[in-house]
Amino acid sequence: MTNGLTRRVKQVLRLRPEMPLSFYVLDGLFRKLLRQNAGVPWAVHHTSTIRNPQRLRAGRGTFPGDSPGVYINADNGVIVGDFTNIGPRVGLISANHDPVNNAAQLAAPPLRIGHFCWLGLGAVVLPGVELGDFTVVGAGAVVTRSFPAGYCVLAGNPARLLKELNRDDCDAYARSAYARHAARH
């Protein structure tokens, strides 16, 4: 297909312009026909797994599971804010097993990830964690505790604060992203 025709097909079908058509073909095959991740209302990469999708909430411009190899356990609930990017092989784990009875799960508060966050390749966020807006989680980090204030960069195992972000710059970017989104919709 030519670029112009591909672009037009994506517009007519209301597909995301940054994703190749092959992504949607594979999503249709796996999610619609084979029923893998069937309960997820947005397109999901065929190698990603979303457990208990009815307990997963995603904000505007956020599509958890669209990157390869993502694993989301939403048994206790997962809430992901607007315009948050979840990279390949990220794990969002909202539930843990009882240490004595492996068949039983422990209750935990929902996992919460703010607006405009970015979780890098292979990062893992554990049960009950809350990440505030504009939290960047470095590749391979394991987030074991909350950083609710946000506006920061985390890395390591366990994740620790590396850098604070300029709140004014972040807020200006958020205003422009919301304006662009509103203009398209």
N, C-alpha and C positions, 0 to 999 in steps of 0.2 A: 504494500500500500504506500502511496506517496505521503509525504509529511502533511500536506494540506488535507488529504482525505482522512488520514489517521486523526488529525486534530479535530476535524469536523465530526467524525464518528464519536470521539470522546466527548465533544460538546453535546451532541444529541443524546447520548446515553448517560450524560452527567457523570462521566468518569474523571478521576483525578488526572490532570495533564502530565504530571511528573512520573506516572506509572505506565509501563509499557502495556500494550494490549495483551501480550502473552500472560501477564500477571492476572488479568481478569478472566482469560480463558481457563487458566489453571484453577483459579478461585471457583469458577463455575463448575468445573469438573469435580474438584474435591469437596467443596462446601455444599453445592446444590445436588449433585448427582450421587457422590459417595457418602455424603452427610457428615464429613469430617468438619468440625467446628460449625455445624449447621445452625446453631442458635445465635451466632454472631451476626448482627445486622449490617456489617460493613465487610468489604473484601479483606481476606486474610491470606497470608502467604501459605502455600500448601505444606510447608515444613513446620509451621507454628502450631502450638496447641493451646487452646483456651478452655480451661476446666471451669465449669459452672458459669457460663457467659451471662446468664441472667443477673448475676451479682456484680457484673463489670459495667461501670459507667464511664463513658468517654466524652470529653468536652468537644467543642467546635474545633475542626481541623485536626483532630487526634484520632488515630486509627491503630489501636494496640493490636499487635500481631501481624502488621503488614510487612515487617522485616523478617528475613529468614530465621528459623530456629527459635523464635520467641516462645517461652513457656509462661503462661499466666494461670496461677491457681487462685481463683476468686471465691473460694468456699466461704471465707469470712467477709468478702466484699473487697473490691478494688475500685477506687475512684481516681480517674486521671483527668487533669484539667485541660483547658483549651490550649491548642497548638503545642502540645508536648510530643517530643520525638522519642520513640523507643527503638533503639538500635538492634542489630542482629544479635541473636542468642542471649537476650536479656531475660532474666527470671524475675517475675513478680510473684512472691509467695505470700498469700494471706493466711495460710493455715499451717500448723505444724502437728506432728503426731505426738501422742502421749509417749513419754520415754519408756513406760512399762508396757502399755498395751498399744502396740504399733497399729492396730486396727482402729483405734479411737483418735479423733482429732481434738486438739485443744482450741477452745474459743479464743478469739483475739479481736481487737477492734479492727475495722477495715483499714487496709493499706491506702494511704492518700498521697497522691502526687499532684503538685500544684500546676498552675498555668505556666507555659513557656519553659518547661523543663526539658532536659536532654539527658537520656540515659545511654551511655556509650556501650560499645561492643562487649558482651559478656558480663555486664553488671548484674548484680543480684540484690533485690530489695526484700528484706525479710518481714514477717508478720508484725502488724501494728505500727509500722514506721510511717511517719508523716514527713513529706518533703515540701517545703514552701515553694512559692513561685520562683521562677528563674534559678532552679537548682540544677547544676550540671554534675552528673555522676560519671566519673572517668571510667574508661574501659577496664573491665575486670574487677571493679570495686565491689565490696560486699557491704551493704548498708544495713547495720544491725541496730541503729538507734535513729531517732528523729532529728531532723534539722528544720523545724517549722518556720523559722524566720526566712529561709530561702536566700535568694540573691547571692549564691555562693557556688564554689567548685569543690567537689568532694572527690577523694581518691583513696585507694588502699584497701587493706583487709585487716581489721575492720576499717570502714571508710572514716576519714577524718577531714576536717576543713583545711583546704589548701589556700583558698583565696576568696575574698569577698568581691562581689560585682558592684559596679556603680549603679545604684538604684535609679537615679535620674535617667541614665542611658537606657536601662532596661524598661522603665515605664514609658519612655518616648517610643521605643520599639514596639511595645505592646499597643499603644494608641494607634500607630501606623498599621500594625497587623490587623487590628479589629476594623479599621477603616477600609483596608483592602478587601477583607473578607465580606464586609457589608456591601461593598460595591459590586462584588461578584454574585451576591445572592439576593 
